[in-house]
Structure formats: structure tokens, C-alpha cells
């Protein structure tokens, strides 16, 4: 059942970011809700855990989540739409192989995503079959681990989100903790120590078959240029199981910080500790760095970690400031630049996309961005971005019209006097310069763009 698929990839050229959810995206990969029974009723001895992971009910739920998350293909080329018919034909065989301990996960497909501040983020995309199995495992394991996670952990957890982390951070700042110990873990998902992680998982998971399967996924390897490379450390960022494993690993850090009485918020590998003075912050940074590197066997990126005021640091795309004793948020400049880069990609005049495609892509991008950053003071930046986006849309219309006759016809249709339309249709000025001209501003008006379905950030913001 591990044979290479010959199906084509239908997602690789799509607008989605390689088809997997990133950790600072507003729609990050969800895990099924934790058991409502409470901590005391969760048995730590789970000898039938693998059977429950492979139950029809759990696999059906896992399939729905994998399907909803869409995502790109793995090394075998199989896309999400092909998963259901494949599992109908081969699912029972795969299930029996897992129960017998004979199943071997395929290597993950390596993908590099550019970071806004330079460098790349390494993603490892499992095959859709392995994503299904990882999701099924995450759903059951989450019931065991999540109830005991720290209340200061907000990433990839049921009923918690980045917004909850930001609101909690505001509370600490308002209480007088107005220095931030901003800790950046260097390539966390690539550097997780397998033995350390497995020892933490084994504290609660007693089904050795499940432990063995997790170990196989950790060591499944990476496919690079057609060659399988062994993975001796790390948990590939891009699989459904990785966020839970990260929380299991970093829960040790949470407990250490709580034991020391610190005020902090952690979202996956982003951790900010709030302190009352710079001197205390520097001491906390030194002690915490030692714990992370010596006990957890992880590395701190010292060039990106710092002790500073919250308004000079970035946490989940937000920065903080105080106004009349109230902690508030503004959007960090790097988050704005990342958004603008995506808009440029959608509105690039040379990408050959239709205006209908651009409209849908822009509206999707704008809706997600506003939904995530709406808790910040963003009215002013929303207005400025709207002006800039409308100018780029006008540039795309001008490029799409191409010929002088077409430009003249459309300008006249939009209310421009015919002689003036001819004059402009034959101009030699560049596309970007024309996009801010009086003629296009009075023909392709803001109202016209809204009627065509281009909805700006300010309009979206007003709906909340």
C-alpha cells in the first residue's frame, strides 16, 4: 500500500501557502476538542489506544478535518480529493498493517517558505494517507494530554487562540509587567530531541504500539531531490501531529516558568515573559535560556531574543502600547509588510490572472487578515492599505485592457469624455504611474470597485 502514486497535483500552483496551515496564520490547523470529563477521569494506562485511534468514528472525523484543511500533496503525488476512494479500497489493509506494527510512513516532502525577515521556514508535508493517520492520532492523544497543559499555552489547543494570548498579555502589561523577555527558539521544529520528546509522551501513553508509530513518524525522513534523508531530530512542521508534540515538549517549559511564578504567554514556540524591570528581565532571560538549552536540549536564537519594552517587540504579529493606563495593540510593521507582499503577488500585472480570480483572492486575503488583526487599533492602517490596494487594482485593469481602442472604449463607458479618453488611451506613461492618475481615479472609482466585488479592509472592519 506504500507504492508511489502517479496522480497529478492539483494544488501546487494554487494561491494557498503550499496547502498547509502556518503557525501565525489565523486559520491554523485545529485539533478535536479535549474530553470534557476532566483530568481526574483520564486514564493514563491506555492499552487499547491504538484501537480507538483506528476506530471508524475517529477515522471519519480525521478524514473530515484533513479534507477541510485541504493541503498539498506528499511525495506520492496523491491529493486530498483522491484520499476517500483510496481508503475505501485499501483502508482496511492499512489498518491491519498498523495494528500489526508493519506500517511504515512515507518520507515527508520538503518545502521551503520564505520568511518576511529573511531566510526560509522548512515545512515537511506528509502524504495525505499519513496526514489522515496523524490527525486520527492527534485527536485521541489530545484527549489525554490537553487537560493537563498550562493555561498559559494558547497554540493549537481547543477553545484557545492567538487572540486569547494577546488579551492575556495585555492584562499582564496593565498590571505593571511592562518589560518583555522575548524568547526565540532557533528552528524549534527542526531541533526537537526525539528521545526527550518520546520520554515525555511515554509518561501518559502506555500503549507501546502507539509509541512505536509516533517514533516511526518522527524518523520517517525527508525527501530531497528524490533522495530520502534520515531525520535524527525534529518533528516536521506541516503534519497534523506536530503541533501536539510541540506542546508536549514545551509544556515542560511552561511548568518551569509557572514554578518560578512568572507571567507569560506561549503560542507554540513563541514565548513572551512579562517582567517589571529590565534588570529582572535580563536575569530571567539568562536562567530560562539555560533551562531550555540544558534540560530541553533546544537552542535559543540569541540574535532574535531580547529583553525590551512590549512596543518594540513582536508577539504573534502584534505589538503593545499603553494609552490612559490601558494596554492596546498595533500591528507590527513586519506583519504589514508580509500582507503587502501577498497583495503584490495577487495583483502582479504580469501573472496573467483574470480580474475575477484577483477579486476572489484579494477578498479571501483581506477577510482573513482583518479577522486576525481586528483586535488591534488598525483603522488608520486599514485606510492607507485600502488606497494602496485600489491603486494596484486600477493598474491591473489598465494592463488588462491592453490595446488603445479597448482603453478608450472602457474609459468612455466609465464616463470619461471621448477626446480625453483617446488622449489617455495613447499615453506612454507606465502602469503604476497611470494607476494613480486623475482619469483612472474618476473612472474606476472606489464605488465602482466595490460594485465589482472588491471589498476593502475598512469595509470588512466595520462588520465586526
Secondary structure, DSSP 8 states (H G I E B T S, - for coil): ---------SSTTSSSSTTS--TTSTT--------TT-GGG--S--TTHHHHHTSHHHHHHHHHHHHHH-----TT---GGGHHHHHHHHHHHHHHHHHTT------EEEEEEE-TTSSEEEEEE--HHHHHHHHHHHHHHHHHHGGGS-TTB-TT-TT--HHHHHHHHHHHHHTT--EEEEEEBTTHHHH--HHHHHHHHTTT---HHHHHHHHHHHTS-EEETTEEE--SS---TTSTTHHHHHHHHHHHHHHHHHHTT-EEEEETTEEEEEESSHHHHHHHHHHHHHHHHHTS---B-TTT-EEE-GGGS-BTTEEEEEETTEEEEEE-HHHHHHHHHHHHHHT-TTS---HHHHHHHHHHHHHHHHHHHTTS--HHHHHHHHHHHHHHHHHHHHHHH-SHHHHHHHHHHTT--HHHHHHHHT----HHHHTTSHHHHHHS-HHHHHHTT---HHHHHHT-
